[in-house]
Amino acid sequence: MDDRVPVVVHELADGGRRVTINGEPVGRATSIADLVEFLRRAGLDEADVILDDPTLIEWRGGGPDVWTELPS
């Protein structure tokens, strides 16, 4: 059995965060709404998604509250 986390939200780059599900790229999310849509398309019901569940989602480069570049 594969013990990888099924969803990875990657570091912020180019105005969004790349999302992979089961190792396959599904798009670039610019908000939680985008991420939830990717998960819905992958067959996950929004009611079953807990954003801080580390067995479902691995957040790289910040958690679910990081969607924009910080001012320099």
C-alpha positions, 0 to 999 in steps of 0.5 A, spaced: 500 500 500 502 506 498 503 511 504 503 517 500 498 523 502 493 523 496 493 530 495 499 535 495 498 543 495 505 545 493 508 552 494 506 558 492 509 560 485 506 564 479 500 567 483 497 560 485 499 553 488 500 547 484 495 541 486 497 534 485 492 528 487 495 521 487 501 524 484 498 527 478 498 534 477 490 537 476 491 544 476 493 551 479 489 553 485 489 560 487 484 559 493 480 554 497 475 554 492 479 552 487 482 546 491 475 544 493 473 544 486 479 539 484 477 535 490 470 534 487 472 533 480 477 527 483 471 524 486 471 527 494 465 530 496 466 537 499 462 535 506 468 529 507 474 534 506 477 536 512 483 541 510 487 540 516 487 532 515 494 530 514 492 524 512 488 527 506 492 533 504 500 535 505 501 543 505 507 545 502 510 552 503 504 554 508 497 552 510 490 553 507 491 560 509 497 562 504 494 564 497 498 570 495 505 573 495 507 577 501 509 584 500 517 584 500 
